[in-house]
């Protein structure tokens, strides 16, 4: 009975899917190390960039969640706001070539998204601000690419913003 149920409902992984899952789990710690290393380099770049209005990164001293982040998010998580409002944020995102415009997190590839119009687009302006999402906010998920390439992509996005 039990074997038939598993076979009929598909509750058992195929051998290939099990192999892929195992490969992912076995390399997870290495991938997370690279995510964290790349994120720190990108944050260091963003902190110094004049087109960045603010950074919401709990790993930065001075952030209101810094102490909690050290305890619960020692590897980091965050977003940043662009000078120039929503139009500027969208232009930067649209200008990026390495970053994909997707809502996933912890992907192998780096992602950039405008939360106010995508993941939280159903909220009113007041609700967005209450949840800490601003019109000029860009949320990044840093992937496994070379950090210097990611920084150069962001630099080029900001440069295109300055050309208007």
LINBEL-V637268 format. One record per helix or strand of 2 or more residues. SS is the DSSP state (helix for helix, strand for strand). FROM is the first residue (numbers start at 0). TO is the last residue. Records with the same first field share a line. If there is no record, write none. Layout:
SS=FROM-TO + FROM-TO
This chain:
helix=1-8 + 14-47 + 65-71 + 84-94 + 114-116 + 124-129 + 146-161
strand=51-56 + 77-81 + 110-112 + 136-140
